[in-house]
Amino acid sequence: MKKIAIIAMLAAVSTSAFALKVGYVNSQELFAKYSQTKVIRDNLTKEKQTLETTLQKKEIELQKLQVELQGKGKDVTEAEKKAFEEKVTAFQKLVRESQAKLSNEEAKKMQEIDRLINISIQNVARSDKYDYVLEQGAIKFGGENITPKVLNVMEKSKKVN
C-alpha cells in the first residue's frame, strides 16, 4: 500500500514538474497604449511641419527667382542660369536629406520602443516565472495575457525620448 501511495505521489510531482507556464502579449497594443509612443509621434509631427514650412519658404524664393529670370528673357546670363540651377539642386538635396533624417529619426525612436517592449516582457517573464511568452496571435488556447503587466512595467521604466 505504501508503494502505491509513493508511486502516486511521485507521479503527481513529476506531472507538475513538467507543467509549463505560458504567457502571451499583444505587441501592437503595447506599442499603441504606451504613453511615450504618442509623445514621440507628436514631436516627429512637429518637426515635420517645421521642416515643411521651411521648405515651402525656400520653394517660394526659388519660384520668385525663376519668375525674375524669365522676366529678363534673353538678357539672362549664363552665370545667372547656372546660379539658379545650383540653387535648385541644393534645394532638392535639402529635401532628400531632410526626409531621410526624419525617417531615420522615426525608425530610431520606434526601435527604442520595441527594445523597451522586449526588455519589459523579459522582466515580467522572469519575475512571474513564465517559461514561454508568445505573441497573442501565436497562441490559440491557454496561456495568460500579460500585456497589461508588461505595459505597467514599460510605463514605470525610464521614458524613451
N, C-alpha and C positions, 0 to 999 in steps of 0.2 A: 504494500500500500504506500509506503514511504517513497519507493522508487517511482510510482506513478505520479505522486504529488510533485516530486523533484523534477521529473521529466516535463510535467505540465507547466511548472514554474519556469523552467529553462526555456521552453517553447514560447511562453509569453514574453520573457525578457528578450529573447533573440528576435522575436517579431517586432517588438517596439524599437529595437536597436536598428532595424532596417527601415523604419518609417522615415520618410524624408519630409522636411518642412519646406514647402514651396510657396513663394510669394510671386505676385505679378504687379507690374506698374503700367501706367499709360503715359508714355513719354511725351506724347503730344499734349496731353492735359497738363503735365508738369511744366512744359515749356510755356503753354498759354496762360497758366494761372500764376506763374512765378512773377512776383511784383516787379522785378528788375527788367523783365522782358519788355514791358510797356515803357519803362523809363528809357531803355536803350533805343527802342524803336522811335520814341518821341524825339530823342536827341538826334538820331540819324535823320529824321524827317526835317528837323530844324536846320541841320547842316545842309541838307539837300536844297531846301528852299532858299537859304542864303546863297548857296552856290548858283542856283538858277537865276536869282536876281542879279548877281554879279555878271554872269554870262549874258543875260539879256541886255544889260547896260553896254557891255563890250560889243555885242552884236549890233546894237543901235548905232554905236560910234562907227563901226565898220560900214554900216549902211549909209550913214551920212557922208563918210569919206568917199564911198563909191558914187554917190549922187554928185558930189563935188567934182570928182574926176570925170564923170560923164558930162557934166556941165561944161567942162573945158573943151570937150570934143577932141579935135585933132591937135590941140595945143598941149595935151598931156605928154610929159616927158617920159622917157624910158625909166628914169630914176624913180619917178612918182609911181609908175606902174609896178616896178619891182618892189618898192617900199610897201605898196598896198598888198601885193601878193605875199610878202613876208608877214605882214600883219594878219592876213587871212590864215596862213599856215600856222602861225603862232597861236591864233585863236582856236583852230581845230585841234592843235596839240593840247592846249589847255583843257578843252572839253574832254578829250580822251583821257588825259591824266586825272582829271577831277572825277570822272565817272569810275575809273579804275580804283582811285583812292577810296571813294565811298563804298564801292563793292568790297574791297579788301577789308575795310574797317568793319563793315557789317558782318562779313564772314568771320572775322576775328572775334567779335563780340558774341556771335551765335555759338562759336566753338567754345568760348569760355562758359557759356550757359550749359552747353552739352557736357562739358567736363565736370561742372558742378553737379549736374544731374547724376552722372555716373558715380562720382565720389559720394554723393548723398545716398544713392542706392546701396553702395558698398557699406556705408556706415550703418544704415538701417539693417541690412542683411546680417552684418556681424553682431550688432547689439541685440537683435531679436533672434539670432541663431538660425537664420534661413539657410538651407542647403543650396537652394536654387532660387533665383529671381528671374522671371521671364517677362517679355513684353506681353501686354494684355492679349493681343491678338494671337499669340502663340499657344495659348492655353485654352482648351475647350471646357474643361471641367476641373473643379477643385482649386486648390491654392487660395491664398488670401490676398486681397487687394491692399497693397501697402503704399499706393500712390499718395494718400493724404499724409502718411507718416514721412514719406520722402520729401514732400512739399514743405512740411513743417521744418525738417532739417535744413532744407535749402534756404528758407526764409530766415532761419536763425544764424546761418553761416555768414561769412564775410560776403558783402554785396559785390556783385560784378559791376564794374564801372563802364 
